[in-house]
Amino acid sequence: MGRAIVFDTHAYVKKLKAVGFTEEQAETLAASQAELIDERLATKYDLKELDNAHKKDIAELRRDIKEMEMRLTIKLGAIVTTGIVIVTALVKLL
């Protein structure tokens, strides 16, 4: 991940103990919370990086679509031209 999120486990343990948790329960819960925050929680920086990556992907897709549109236009033009040539040849023969 990009930047660390600060989580004061000592203060968290103190708060848990103040509301009736045992030392062991409070420490276990604090360790689990710290691990969860460290491994799973995305920071604003992480989200911004993901957003930038998606914007880049979208720009690439748009470019690919434009290129495909150009190729399809050329192919359609070739098909129409071929059709006109065939019709012209048939008209001359008949």
N, CA, C and O atoms as a CHARMM CRD file, in Angstrom:
* protein
*
  376
    1    1 MET  N      0.82600  -1.17700   0.00000 PROA 1      0.00000
    2    1 MET  CA     0.00000   0.00000   0.00000 PROA 1      0.00000
    3    1 MET  C      0.87300   1.24300   0.00000 PROA 1      0.00000
    4    1 MET  O      2.06200   1.17900   0.31200 PROA 1      0.00000
    5    2 GLY  N      0.27400   2.37300  -0.35200 PROA 2      0.00000
    6    2 GLY  CA     1.02900   3.59700  -0.47300 PROA 2      0.00000
    7    2 GLY  C      1.51600   4.17400   0.83500 PROA 2      0.00000
    8    2 GLY  O      2.72200   4.24100   1.07000 PROA 2      0.00000
    9    3 ARG  N      0.62000   4.58300   1.67500 PROA 3      0.00000
   10    3 ARG  CA     1.00100   5.22400   2.93500 PROA 3      0.00000
   11    3 ARG  C      0.37000   4.46800   4.08700 PROA 3      0.00000
   12    3 ARG  O     -0.72100   3.91400   3.95400 PROA 3      0.00000
   13    4 ALA  N      1.05500   4.44800   5.21200 PROA 4      0.00000
   14    4 ALA  CA     0.56600   3.72100   6.38200 PROA 4      0.00000
   15    4 ALA  C     -0.49300   4.53400   7.11700 PROA 4      0.00000
   16    4 ALA  O     -0.45100   5.76300   7.15000 PROA 4      0.00000
   17    5 ILE  N     -1.43100   3.81900   7.69600 PROA 5      0.00000
   18    5 ILE  CA    -2.43600   4.43700   8.54900 PROA 5      0.00000
   19    5 ILE  C     -2.00400   4.19300   9.98000 PROA 5      0.00000
   20    5 ILE  O     -1.70800   3.06000  10.36100 PROA 5      0.00000
   21    6 VAL  N     -1.96600   5.24700  10.77100 PROA 6      0.00000
   22    6 VAL  CA    -1.50600   5.13400  12.15300 PROA 6      0.00000
   23    6 VAL  C     -2.64600   4.59100  13.00800 PROA 6      0.00000
   24    6 VAL  O     -3.75800   5.12000  12.99800 PROA 6      0.00000
   25    7 PHE  N     -2.34700   3.52200  13.74900 PROA 7      0.00000
   26    7 PHE  CA    -3.31600   2.92900  14.66900 PROA 7      0.00000
   27    7 PHE  C     -2.60400   2.69500  15.99000 PROA 7      0.00000
   28    7 PHE  O     -1.68500   1.88000  16.07500 PROA 7      0.00000
   29    8 ASP  N     -3.02900   3.40900  17.01000 PROA 8      0.00000
   30    8 ASP  CA    -2.39900   3.33000  18.32700 PROA 8      0.00000
   31    8 ASP  C     -2.98900   2.14800  19.08900 PROA 8      0.00000
   32    8 ASP  O     -4.03900   2.27000  19.72000 PROA 8      0.00000
   33    9 THR  N     -2.31500   1.01200  19.02700 PROA 9      0.00000
   34    9 THR  CA    -2.82900  -0.19500  19.68700 PROA 9      0.00000
   35    9 THR  C     -2.84600  -0.04300  21.19900 PROA 9      0.00000
   36    9 THR  O     -3.73700  -0.56500  21.86900 PROA 9      0.00000
   37   10 HSD  N     -1.86700   0.66700  21.73600 PROA 10     0.00000
   38   10 HSD  CA    -1.81400   0.83900  23.19500 PROA 10     0.00000
   39   10 HSD  C     -3.04400   1.61200  23.69400 PROA 10     0.00000
   40   10 HSD  O     -3.67600   1.21400  24.67300 PROA 10     0.00000
   41   11 ALA  N     -3.37100   2.69900  23.02600 PROA 11     0.00000
   42   11 ALA  CA    -4.54200   3.49100  23.41900 PROA 11     0.00000
   43   11 ALA  C     -5.82000   2.67400  23.24100 PROA 11     0.00000
   44   11 ALA  O     -6.74400   2.77000  24.04900 PROA 11     0.00000
   45   12 TYR  N     -5.86700   1.87100  22.18200 PROA 12     0.00000
   46   12 TYR  CA    -7.03700   1.02800  21.92100 PROA 12     0.00000
   47   12 TYR  C     -7.19800  -0.01100  23.02800 PROA 12     0.00000
   48   12 TYR  O     -8.31100  -0.24600  23.49900 PROA 12     0.00000
   49   13 VAL  N     -6.10600  -0.62800  23.44100 PROA 13     0.00000
   50   13 VAL  CA    -6.14200  -1.61200  24.53200 PROA 13     0.00000
   51   13 VAL  C     -6.63700  -0.94100  25.81300 PROA 13     0.00000
   52   13 VAL  O     -7.45000  -1.51200  26.53900 PROA 13     0.00000
   53   14 LYS  N     -6.15300   0.26100  26.08700 PROA 14     0.00000
   54   14 LYS  CA    -6.58100   0.97900  27.29300 PROA 14     0.00000
   55   14 LYS  C     -8.08800   1.25100  27.26700 PROA 14     0.00000
   56   14 LYS  O     -8.76600   1.10400  28.28400 PROA 14     0.00000
   57   15 LYS  N     -8.60300   1.64400  26.11400 PROA 15     0.00000
   58   15 LYS  CA   -10.03900   1.91800  25.98900 PROA 15     0.00000
   59   15 LYS  C    -10.85500   0.64400  26.18200 PROA 15     0.00000
   60   15 LYS  O    -11.89200   0.65900  26.84500 PROA 15     0.00000
   61   16 LEU  N    -10.38500  -0.45300  25.60400 PROA 16     0.00000
   62   16 LEU  CA   -11.10700  -1.72100  25.74600 PROA 16     0.00000
   63   16 LEU  C    -11.11300  -2.18800  27.20100 PROA 16     0.00000
   64   16 LEU  O    -12.13300  -2.65700  27.70700 PROA 16     0.00000
   65   17 LYS  N     -9.98300  -2.05600  27.85900 PROA 17     0.00000
   66   17 LYS  CA    -9.89800  -2.45500  29.27000 PROA 17     0.00000
   67   17 LYS  C    -10.81000  -1.58300  30.13600 PROA 17     0.00000
   68   17 LYS  O    -11.37700  -2.05400  31.12200 PROA 17     0.00000
   69   18 ALA  N    -10.94400  -0.32300  29.76400 PROA 18     0.00000
   70   18 ALA  CA   -11.78100   0.60100  30.53400 PROA 18     0.00000
   71   18 ALA  C    -13.26000   0.23500  30.47600 PROA 18     0.00000
   72   18 ALA  O    -14.02300   0.58600  31.37600 PROA 18     0.00000
   73   19 VAL  N    -13.66600  -0.46900  29.41900 PROA 19     0.00000
   74   19 VAL  CA   -15.07900  -0.86100  29.30500 PROA 19     0.00000
   75   19 VAL  C    -15.30300  -2.32100  29.65800 PROA 19     0.00000
   76   19 VAL  O    -16.37900  -2.86200  29.40200 PROA 19     0.00000
   77   20 GLY  N    -14.28800  -2.97500  30.25000 PROA 20     0.00000
   78   20 GLY  CA   -14.51000  -4.30500  30.79100 PROA 20     0.00000
   79   20 GLY  C    -13.81400  -5.46400  30.10500 PROA 20     0.00000
   80   20 GLY  O    -13.97000  -6.60500  30.54100 PROA 20     0.00000
   81   21 PHE  N    -13.06400  -5.22300  29.06800 PROA 21     0.00000
   82   21 PHE  CA   -12.32700  -6.31600  28.42800 PROA 21     0.00000
   83   21 PHE  C    -11.13900  -6.69900  29.30900 PROA 21     0.00000
   84   21 PHE  O    -10.57400  -5.86200  30.01400 PROA 21     0.00000
   85   22 THR  N    -10.77700  -7.96800  29.25400 PROA 22     0.00000
   86   22 THR  CA    -9.57000  -8.39100  29.95700 PROA 22     0.00000
   87   22 THR  C     -8.36000  -7.93600  29.15500 PROA 22     0.00000
   88   22 THR  O     -8.48500  -7.56600  27.98800 PROA 22     0.00000
   89   23 GLU  N     -7.20000  -7.96300  29.77600 PROA 23     0.00000
   90   23 GLU  CA    -5.95100  -7.58000  29.09600 PROA 23     0.00000
   91   23 GLU  C     -5.74500  -8.43900  27.85100 PROA 23     0.00000
   92   23 GLU  O     -5.40800  -7.92700  26.78300 PROA 23     0.00000
   93   24 GLU  N     -5.94900  -9.74100  27.99500 PROA 24     0.00000
   94   24 GLU  CA    -5.74600 -10.66900  26.87400 PROA 24     0.00000
   95   24 GLU  C     -6.73500 -10.39100  25.74900 PROA 24     0.00000
   96   24 GLU  O     -6.34900 -10.36400  24.58000 PROA 24     0.00000
   97   25 GLN  N     -8.00500 -10.18400  26.08700 PROA 25     0.00000
   98   25 GLN  CA    -9.01100  -9.89000  25.06800 PROA 25     0.00000
   99   25 GLN  C     -8.67600  -8.58600  24.34500 PROA 25     0.00000
  100   25 GLN  O     -8.73200  -8.51000  23.11800 PROA 25     0.00000
  101   26 ALA  N     -8.33300  -7.57800  25.11400 PROA 26     0.00000
  102   26 ALA  CA    -8.03500  -6.26800  24.53600 PROA 26     0.00000
  103   26 ALA  C     -6.82500  -6.32900  23.61000 PROA 26     0.00000
  104   26 ALA  O     -6.84400  -5.74300  22.52700 PROA 26     0.00000
  105   27 GLU  N     -5.77900  -7.02800  24.02400 PROA 27     0.00000
  106   27 GLU  CA    -4.57700  -7.13300  23.18900 PROA 27     0.00000
  107   27 GLU  C     -4.85200  -7.93200  21.92000 PROA 27     0.00000
  108   27 GLU  O     -4.36700  -7.58400  20.84300 PROA 27     0.00000
  109   28 THR  N     -5.63000  -9.00200  22.05100 PROA 28     0.00000
  110   28 THR  CA    -5.96000  -9.81500  20.87600 PROA 28     0.00000
  111   28 THR  C     -6.78100  -9.00200  19.88300 PROA 28     0.00000
  112   28 THR  O     -6.51100  -9.02100  18.68200 PROA 28     0.00000
  113   29 LEU  N     -7.77500  -8.29500  20.38400 PROA 29     0.00000
  114   29 LEU  CA    -8.60400  -7.47000  19.51100 PROA 29     0.00000
  115   29 LEU  C     -7.78500  -6.34800  18.87200 PROA 29     0.00000
  116   29 LEU  O     -7.95000  -6.06000  17.68600 PROA 29     0.00000
  117   30 ALA  N     -6.92400  -5.72600  19.63400 PROA 30     0.00000
  118   30 ALA  CA    -6.07900  -4.65000  19.09600 PROA 30     0.00000
  119   30 ALA  C     -5.14700  -5.17500  18.01200 PROA 30     0.00000
  120   30 ALA  O     -4.95700  -4.52400  16.98500 PROA 30     0.00000
  121   31 ALA  N     -4.56800  -6.34400  18.23600 PROA 31     0.00000
  122   31 ALA  CA    -3.67900  -6.93700  17.22900 PROA 31     0.00000
  123   31 ALA  C     -4.45400  -7.26800  15.96000 PROA 31     0.00000
  124   31 ALA  O     -3.96500  -7.04400  14.85300 PROA 31     0.00000
  125   32 SER  N     -5.66200  -7.80100  16.12300 PROA 32     0.00000
  126   32 SER  CA    -6.48800  -8.12900  14.95500 PROA 32     0.00000
  127   32 SER  C     -6.86600  -6.87400  14.18200 PROA 32     0.00000
  128   32 SER  O     -6.82000  -6.86400  12.95100 PROA 32     0.00000
  129   33 GLN  N     -7.23600  -5.82000  14.89500 PROA 33     0.00000
  130   33 GLN  CA    -7.59100  -4.56000  14.24100 PROA 33     0.00000
  131   33 GLN  C     -6.38800  -3.96800  13.50400 PROA 33     0.00000
  132   33 GLN  O     -6.51600  -3.49600  12.37400 PROA 33     0.00000
  133   34 ALA  N     -5.23400  -3.99700  14.14200 PROA 34     0.00000
  134   34 ALA  CA    -4.02200  -3.45500  13.51400 PROA 34     0.00000
  135   34 ALA  C     -3.68600  -4.22900  12.24200 PROA 34     0.00000
  136   34 ALA  O     -3.31500  -3.63700  11.22800 PROA 34     0.00000
  137   35 GLU  N     -3.81500  -5.54400  12.29900 PROA 35     0.00000
  138   35 GLU  CA    -3.54300  -6.37600  11.12400 PROA 35     0.00000
  139   35 GLU  C     -4.53400  -6.07200  10.00900 PROA 35     0.00000
  140   35 GLU  O     -4.15200  -5.95500   8.84400 PROA 35     0.00000
  141   36 LEU  N     -5.79700  -5.94700  10.36600 PROA 36     0.00000
  142   36 LEU  CA    -6.83300  -5.63300   9.38300 PROA 36     0.00000
  143   36 LEU  C     -6.56200  -4.28900   8.71500 PROA 36     0.00000
  144   36 LEU  O     -6.64200  -4.16800   7.49300 PROA 36     0.00000
  145   37 ILE  N     -6.24500  -3.29800   9.51200 PROA 37     0.00000
  146   37 ILE  CA    -5.96400  -1.96500   8.96500 PROA 37     0.00000
  147   37 ILE  C     -4.73000  -2.00400   8.07200 PROA 37     0.00000
  148   37 ILE  O     -4.72200  -1.40500   6.99600 PROA 37     0.00000
  149   38 ASP  N     -3.70200  -2.69600   8.50400 PROA 38     0.00000
  150   38 ASP  CA    -2.44900  -2.74800   7.75100 PROA 38     0.00000
  151   38 ASP  C     -2.60700  -3.47300   6.41700 PROA 38     0.00000
  152   38 ASP  O     -2.04700  -3.04600   5.40700 PROA 38     0.00000
  153   39 GLU  N     -3.36600  -4.56500   6.41200 PROA 39     0.00000
  154   39 GLU  CA    -3.43600  -5.40900   5.21800 PROA 39     0.00000
  155   39 GLU  C     -4.60500  -5.09400   4.29100 PROA 39     0.00000
  156   39 GLU  O     -4.50800  -5.32100   3.08500 PROA 39     0.00000
  157   40 ARG  N     -5.69600  -4.58200   4.82200 PROA 40     0.00000
  158   40 ARG  CA    -6.90800  -4.50000   4.01700 PROA 40     0.00000
  159   40 ARG  C     -7.43500  -3.10000   3.74000 PROA 40     0.00000
  160   40 ARG  O     -8.15000  -2.89800   2.75800 PROA 40     0.00000
  161   41 LEU  N     -7.10400  -2.14500   4.56900 PROA 41     0.00000
  162   41 LEU  CA    -7.69300  -0.82100   4.43800 PROA 41     0.00000
  163   41 LEU  C     -6.92000   0.00900   3.42100 PROA 41     0.00000
  164   41 LEU  O     -5.69700   0.13000   3.50000 PROA 41     0.00000
  165   42 ALA  N     -7.64100   0.57300   2.47300 PROA 42     0.00000
  166   42 ALA  CA    -7.01500   1.40200   1.44700 PROA 42     0.00000
  167   42 ALA  C     -6.94300   2.84700   1.92200 PROA 42     0.00000
  168   42 ALA  O     -7.87200   3.36000   2.54500 PROA 42     0.00000
  169   43 THR  N     -5.83900   3.48300   1.62000 PROA 43     0.00000
  170   43 THR  CA    -5.68000   4.89800   1.94500 PROA 43     0.00000
  171   43 THR  C     -6.18700   5.73800   0.77100 PROA 43     0.00000
  172   43 THR  O     -6.47000   5.20900  -0.30300 PROA 43     0.00000
  173   44 LYS  N     -6.29700   7.03600   0.98400 PROA 44     0.00000
  174   44 LYS  CA    -6.68900   7.93300  -0.10300 PROA 44     0.00000
  175   44 LYS  C     -5.67300   7.84700  -1.24000 PROA 44     0.00000
  176   44 LYS  O     -6.03000   7.91200  -2.41600 PROA 44     0.00000
  177   45 TYR  N     -4.42100   7.70300  -0.87300 PROA 45     0.00000
  178   45 TYR  CA    -3.35600   7.57900  -1.87500 PROA 45     0.00000
  179   45 TYR  C     -3.56500   6.32200  -2.72800 PROA 45     0.00000
  180   45 TYR  O     -3.42500   6.36200  -3.95000 PROA 45     0.00000
  181   46 ASP  N     -3.90300   5.20300  -2.06600 PROA 46     0.00000
  182   46 ASP  CA    -4.15300   3.95300  -2.78900 PROA 46     0.00000
  183   46 ASP  C     -5.32700   4.11100  -3.75100 PROA 46     0.00000
  184   46 ASP  O     -5.27100   3.66200  -4.89600 PROA 46     0.00000
  185   47 LEU  N     -6.38800   4.75300  -3.27200 PROA 47     0.00000
  186   47 LEU  CA    -7.57000   4.95200  -4.10700 PROA 47     0.00000
  187   47 LEU  C     -7.26500   5.86700  -5.28200 PROA 47     0.00000
  188   47 LEU  O     -7.76900   5.65300  -6.38400 PROA 47     0.00000
  189   48 LYS  N     -6.44400   6.88500  -5.05300 PROA 48     0.00000
  190   48 LYS  CA    -6.06600   7.80100  -6.13500 PROA 48     0.00000
  191   48 LYS  C     -5.23700   7.06700  -7.19200 PROA 48     0.00000
  192   48 LYS  O     -5.43200   7.27700  -8.38900 PROA 48     0.00000
  193   49 GLU  N     -4.31800   6.21000  -6.75400 PROA 49     0.00000
  194   49 GLU  CA    -3.52700   5.41400  -7.69900 PROA 49     0.00000
  195   49 GLU  C     -4.43300   4.51700  -8.53400 PROA 49     0.00000
  196   49 GLU  O     -4.24800   4.39200  -9.74500 PROA 49     0.00000
  197   50 LEU  N     -5.40500   3.89900  -7.88800 PROA 50     0.00000
  198   50 LEU  CA    -6.34800   3.03200  -8.58800 PROA 50     0.00000
  199   50 LEU  C     -7.18000   3.83700  -9.57700 PROA 50     0.00000
  200   50 LEU  O     -7.42300   3.39300 -10.69900 PROA 50     0.00000
  201   51 ASP  N     -7.61300   5.01900  -9.16000 PROA 51     0.00000
  202   51 ASP  CA    -8.38700   5.89100 -10.03800 PROA 51     0.00000
  203   51 ASP  C     -7.56100   6.28600 -11.26000 PROA 51     0.00000
  204   51 ASP  O     -8.06500   6.26500 -12.38300 PROA 51     0.00000
  205   52 ASN  N     -6.30800   6.64200 -11.04800 PROA 52     0.00000
  206   52 ASN  CA    -5.42800   7.00700 -12.16600 PROA 52     0.00000
  207   52 ASN  C     -5.22200   5.83500 -13.11600 PROA 52     0.00000
  208   52 ASN  O     -5.20200   6.01300 -14.33400 PROA 52     0.00000
  209   53 ALA  N     -5.06900   4.63600 -12.56000 PROA 53     0.00000
  210   53 ALA  CA    -4.89700   3.44700 -13.39900 PROA 53     0.00000
  211   53 ALA  C     -6.15000   3.20000 -14.23400 PROA 53     0.00000
  212   53 ALA  O     -6.05600   2.85000 -15.41000 PROA 53     0.00000
  213   54 HSD  N     -7.32500   3.38200 -13.62500 PROA 54     0.00000
  214   54 HSD  CA    -8.57200   3.18600 -14.36700 PROA 54     0.00000
  215   54 HSD  C     -8.72600   4.23000 -15.46500 PROA 54     0.00000
  216   54 HSD  O     -9.17600   3.91100 -16.56600 PROA 54     0.00000
  217   55 LYS  N     -8.35500   5.47500 -15.17200 PROA 55     0.00000
  218   55 LYS  CA    -8.43800   6.51900 -16.19000 PROA 55     0.00000
  219   55 LYS  C     -7.52600   6.19400 -17.36700 PROA 55     0.00000
  220   55 LYS  O     -7.89100   6.41700 -18.52100 PROA 55     0.00000
  221   56 LYS  N     -6.34900   5.67300 -17.07500 PROA 56     0.00000
  222   56 LYS  CA    -5.41400   5.29400 -18.14100 PROA 56     0.00000
  223   56 LYS  C     -6.00200   4.15500 -18.97200 PROA 56     0.00000
  224   56 LYS  O     -5.93000   4.17300 -20.20000 PROA 56     0.00000
  225   57 ASP  N     -6.58700   3.16000 -18.29000 PROA 57     0.00000
  226   57 ASP  CA    -7.19900   2.03400 -18.99600 PROA 57     0.00000
  227   57 ASP  C     -8.34700   2.50000 -19.88900 PROA 57     0.00000
  228   57 ASP  O     -8.48800   2.02900 -21.01700 PROA 57     0.00000
  229   58 ILE  N     -9.15900   3.41800 -19.38900 PROA 58     0.00000
  230   58 ILE  CA   -10.28100   3.93600 -20.17400 PROA 58     0.00000
  231   58 ILE  C     -9.77300   4.68800 -21.39300 PROA 58     0.00000
  232   58 ILE  O    -10.33500   4.55600 -22.48000 PROA 58     0.00000
  233   59 ALA  N     -8.72400   5.47100 -21.22500 PROA 59     0.00000
  234   59 ALA  CA    -8.14800   6.20400 -22.35900 PROA 59     0.00000
  235   59 ALA  C     -7.62700   5.23400 -23.41800 PROA 59     0.00000
  236   59 ALA  O     -7.80000   5.46900 -24.61400 PROA 59     0.00000
  237   60 GLU  N     -6.99200   4.14900 -22.98400 PROA 60     0.00000
  238   60 GLU  CA    -6.49800   3.14300 -23.92700 PROA 60     0.00000
  239   60 GLU  C     -7.65400   2.46000 -24.65000 PROA 60     0.00000
  240   60 GLU  O     -7.56800   2.19900 -25.85000 PROA 60     0.00000
  241   61 LEU  N     -8.72500   2.17200 -23.93300 PROA 61     0.00000
  242   61 LEU  CA    -9.89300   1.55300 -24.56100 PROA 61     0.00000
  243   61 LEU  C    -10.51400   2.48100 -25.60100 PROA 61     0.00000
  244   61 LEU  O    -10.90400   2.04200 -26.68300 PROA 61     0.00000
  245   62 ARG  N    -10.60000   3.75800 -25.26600 PROA 62     0.00000
  246   62 ARG  CA   -11.15000   4.71800 -26.22800 PROA 62     0.00000
  247   62 ARG  C    -10.29100   4.78400 -27.48400 PROA 62     0.00000
  248   62 ARG  O    -10.81500   4.85500 -28.59600 PROA 62     0.00000
  249   63 ARG  N     -8.97700   4.76100 -27.30800 PROA 63     0.00000
  250   63 ARG  CA    -8.07700   4.77700 -28.45800 PROA 63     0.00000
  251   63 ARG  C     -8.28400   3.52300 -29.30800 PROA 63     0.00000
  252   63 ARG  O     -8.34300   3.59600 -30.53600 PROA 63     0.00000
  253   64 ASP  N     -8.39300   2.37100 -28.63900 PROA 64     0.00000
  254   64 ASP  CA    -8.60900   1.11400 -29.35800 PROA 64     0.00000
  255   64 ASP  C     -9.92800   1.13300 -30.12300 PROA 64     0.00000
  256   64 ASP  O    -10.00500   0.63900 -31.24800 PROA 64     0.00000
  257   65 ILE  N    -10.96600   1.70400 -29.51000 PROA 65     0.00000
  258   65 ILE  CA   -12.27100   1.77900 -30.17400 PROA 65     0.00000
  259   65 ILE  C    -12.18700   2.67800 -31.40100 PROA 65     0.00000
  260   65 ILE  O    -12.75400   2.35800 -32.44600 PROA 65     0.00000
  261   66 LYS  N    -11.48200   3.80200 -31.27900 PROA 66     0.00000
  262   66 LYS  CA   -11.31300   4.70400 -32.43200 PROA 66     0.00000
  263   66 LYS  C    -10.57700   3.99900 -33.57400 PROA 66     0.00000
  264   66 LYS  O    -10.95100   4.13300 -34.73900 PROA 66     0.00000
  265   67 GLU  N     -9.53100   3.25100 -33.23000 PROA 67     0.00000
  266   67 GLU  CA    -8.78600   2.51600 -34.25400 PROA 67     0.00000
  267   67 GLU  C     -9.67500   1.47400 -34.91900 PROA 67     0.00000
  268   67 GLU  O     -9.63400   1.30800 -36.13800 PROA 67     0.00000
  269   68 MET  N    -10.47400   0.77500 -34.12600 PROA 68     0.00000
  270   68 MET  CA   -11.36500  -0.24000 -34.67800 PROA 68     0.00000
  271   68 MET  C    -12.42900   0.40900 -35.56700 PROA 68     0.00000
  272   68 MET  O    -12.79200  -0.14000 -36.60700 PROA 68     0.00000
  273   69 GLU  N    -12.92200   1.56700 -35.15700 PROA 69     0.00000
  274   69 GLU  CA   -13.90600   2.29200 -35.95600 PROA 69     0.00000
  275   69 GLU  C    -13.31000   2.65800 -37.31800 PROA 69     0.00000
  276   69 GLU  O    -13.97900   2.54500 -38.34500 PROA 69     0.00000
  277   70 MET  N    -12.05600   3.09400 -37.31600 PROA 70     0.00000
  278   70 MET  CA   -11.39200   3.45400 -38.57400 PROA 70     0.00000
  279   70 MET  C    -11.24700   2.23300 -39.47800 PROA 70     0.00000
  280   70 MET  O    -11.50700   2.30900 -40.67900 PROA 70     0.00000
  281   71 ARG  N    -10.83500   1.11600 -38.90100 PROA 71     0.00000
  282   71 ARG  CA   -10.68200  -0.11000 -39.70400 PROA 71     0.00000
  283   71 ARG  C    -12.02100  -0.57000 -40.27100 PROA 71     0.00000
  284   71 ARG  O    -12.10000  -1.00200 -41.42200 PROA 71     0.00000
  285   72 LEU  N    -13.07400  -0.47600 -39.45700 PROA 72     0.00000
  286   72 LEU  CA   -14.39800  -0.88100 -39.93200 PROA 72     0.00000
  287   72 LEU  C    -14.89400   0.04300 -41.04400 PROA 72     0.00000
  288   72 LEU  O    -15.53100  -0.41300 -41.99300 PROA 72     0.00000
  289   73 THR  N    -14.60300   1.33500 -40.92800 PROA 73     0.00000
  290   73 THR  CA   -14.98900   2.28500 -41.96800 PROA 73     0.00000
  291   73 THR  C    -14.28900   1.94900 -43.28300 PROA 73     0.00000
  292   73 THR  O    -14.90500   1.98000 -44.34900 PROA 73     0.00000
  293   74 ILE  N    -13.01100   1.63300 -43.20100 PROA 74     0.00000
  294   74 ILE  CA   -12.25400   1.26500 -44.40400 PROA 74     0.00000
  295   74 ILE  C    -12.81400  -0.01800 -45.01700 PROA 74     0.00000
  296   74 ILE  O    -12.98100  -0.10600 -46.23400 PROA 74     0.00000
  297   75 LYS  N    -13.10200  -1.00500 -44.18000 PROA 75     0.00000
  298   75 LYS  CA   -13.64700  -2.26700 -44.69400 PROA 75     0.00000
  299   75 LYS  C    -15.02300  -2.05800 -45.31500 PROA 75     0.00000
  300   75 LYS  O    -15.32800  -2.63300 -46.36000 PROA 75     0.00000
  301   76 LEU  N    -15.85300  -1.23800 -44.67700 PROA 76     0.00000
  302   76 LEU  CA   -17.17800  -0.96500 -45.22600 PROA 76     0.00000
  303   76 LEU  C    -17.05800  -0.24100 -46.56100 PROA 76     0.00000
  304   76 LEU  O    -17.80300  -0.53000 -47.49700 PROA 76     0.00000
  305   77 GLY  N    -16.12600   0.69500 -46.64900 PROA 77     0.00000
  306   77 GLY  CA   -15.89200   1.38800 -47.91700 PROA 77     0.00000
  307   77 GLY  C    -15.46100   0.42100 -49.00500 PROA 77     0.00000
  308   77 GLY  O    -15.89600   0.53800 -50.15100 PROA 77     0.00000
  309   78 ALA  N    -14.60900  -0.53100 -48.65500 PROA 78     0.00000
  310   78 ALA  CA   -14.16400  -1.52900 -49.63200 PROA 78     0.00000
  311   78 ALA  C    -15.33500  -2.40100 -50.07800 PROA 78     0.00000
  312   78 ALA  O    -15.44100  -2.74000 -51.25600 PROA 78     0.00000
  313   79 ILE  N    -16.20100  -2.76200 -49.15900 PROA 79     0.00000
  314   79 ILE  CA   -17.35800  -3.59600 -49.50400 PROA 79     0.00000
  315   79 ILE  C    -18.30500  -2.83400 -50.43100 PROA 79     0.00000
  316   79 ILE  O    -18.78800  -3.38900 -51.41800 PROA 79     0.00000
  317   80 VAL  N    -18.56900  -1.56800 -50.11800 PROA 80     0.00000
  318   80 VAL  CA   -19.45500  -0.75600 -50.95800 PROA 80     0.00000
  319   80 VAL  C    -18.84700  -0.57500 -52.34200 PROA 80     0.00000
  320   80 VAL  O    -19.54700  -0.69400 -53.34700 PROA 80     0.00000
  321   81 THR  N    -17.56000  -0.29100 -52.40200 PROA 81     0.00000
  322   81 THR  CA   -16.87900  -0.12200 -53.69200 PROA 81     0.00000
  323   81 THR  C    -16.95700  -1.40400 -54.51200 PROA 81     0.00000
  324   81 THR  O    -17.22800  -1.36000 -55.71200 PROA 81     0.00000
  325   82 THR  N    -16.72200  -2.53300 -53.87600 PROA 82     0.00000
  326   82 THR  CA   -16.81100  -3.82700 -54.56500 PROA 82     0.00000
  327   82 THR  C    -18.22500  -4.04900 -55.08600 PROA 82     0.00000
  328   82 THR  O    -18.40700  -4.53500 -56.20200 PROA 82     0.00000
  329   83 GLY  N    -19.21300  -3.70100 -54.29400 PROA 83     0.00000
  330   83 GLY  CA   -20.60800  -3.84700 -54.72600 PROA 83     0.00000
  331   83 GLY  C    -20.91000  -2.98600 -55.93400 PROA 83     0.00000
  332   83 GLY  O    -21.57800  -3.43400 -56.86500 PROA 83     0.00000
  333   84 ILE  N    -20.42200  -1.75000 -55.92900 PROA 84     0.00000
  334   84 ILE  CA   -20.64600  -0.85200 -57.06500 PROA 84     0.00000
  335   84 ILE  C    -19.97600  -1.40000 -58.31500 PROA 84     0.00000
  336   84 ILE  O    -20.56100  -1.36600 -59.39800 PROA 84     0.00000
  337   85 VAL  N    -18.76100  -1.90100 -58.17800 PROA 85     0.00000
  338   85 VAL  CA   -18.04000  -2.47400 -59.32600 PROA 85     0.00000
  339   85 VAL  C    -18.80600  -3.67000 -59.87700 PROA 85     0.00000
  340   85 VAL  O    -18.94900  -3.80400 -61.09300 PROA 85     0.00000
  341   86 ILE  N    -19.29200  -4.52800 -59.00900 PROA 86     0.00000
  342   86 ILE  CA   -20.02900  -5.71600 -59.45600 PROA 86     0.00000
  343   86 ILE  C    -21.32200  -5.30500 -60.15500 PROA 86     0.00000
  344   86 ILE  O    -21.64400  -5.84200 -61.21500 PROA 86     0.00000
  345   87 VAL  N    -22.06600  -4.36300 -59.57900 PROA 87     0.00000
  346   87 VAL  CA   -23.32000  -3.90700 -60.20000 PROA 87     0.00000
  347   87 VAL  C    -23.02700  -3.26500 -61.54800 PROA 87     0.00000
  348   87 VAL  O    -23.75100  -3.51400 -62.51300 PROA 87     0.00000
  349   88 THR  N    -21.99700  -2.45500 -61.63900 PROA 88     0.00000
  350   88 THR  CA   -21.62600  -1.81400 -62.90500 PROA 88     0.00000
  351   88 THR  C    -21.27200  -2.86800 -63.95300 PROA 88     0.00000
  352   88 THR  O    -21.68300  -2.75900 -65.10800 PROA 88     0.00000
  353   89 ALA  N    -20.52200  -3.87300 -63.55800 PROA 89     0.00000
  354   89 ALA  CA   -20.14200  -4.93700 -64.49200 PROA 89     0.00000
  355   89 ALA  C    -21.37200  -5.70500 -64.95400 PROA 89     0.00000
  356   89 ALA  O    -21.48100  -6.04200 -66.13300 PROA 89     0.00000
  357   90 LEU  N    -22.28800  -5.98200 -64.05500 PROA 90     0.00000
  358   90 LEU  CA   -23.50700  -6.70300 -64.43400 PROA 90     0.00000
  359   90 LEU  C    -24.38200  -5.88100 -65.36500 PROA 90     0.00000
  360   90 LEU  O    -24.97800  -6.42500 -66.29300 PROA 90     0.00000
  361   91 VAL  N    -24.46600  -4.57000 -65.12800 PROA 91     0.00000
  362   91 VAL  CA   -25.27100  -3.69800 -65.98700 PROA 91     0.00000
  363   91 VAL  C    -24.68400  -3.67400 -67.39700 PROA 91     0.00000
  364   91 VAL  O    -25.43500  -3.68800 -68.37200 PROA 91     0.00000
  365   92 LYS  N    -23.36700  -3.63800 -67.52100 PROA 92     0.00000
  366   92 LYS  CA   -22.72900  -3.61500 -68.83500 PROA 92     0.00000
  367   92 LYS  C    -22.93200  -4.93300 -69.57100 PROA 92     0.00000
  368   92 LYS  O    -23.06400  -4.95600 -70.79500 PROA 92     0.00000
  369   93 LEU  N    -22.95600  -6.02700 -68.82000 PROA 93     0.00000
  370   93 LEU  CA   -23.12900  -7.33400 -69.43900 PROA 93     0.00000
  371   93 LEU  C    -24.56200  -7.55800 -69.90300 PROA 93     0.00000
  372   93 LEU  O    -24.79800  -8.27900 -70.87300 PROA 93     0.00000
  373   94 LEU  N    -25.49300  -6.95700 -69.23200 PROA 94     0.00000
  374   94 LEU  CA   -26.89700  -7.18800 -69.58600 PROA 94     0.00000
  375   94 LEU  C    -27.34400  -6.15100 -70.52500 PROA 94     0.00000
  376   94 LEU  O    -28.49900  -6.16100 -70.95000 PROA 94     0.00000
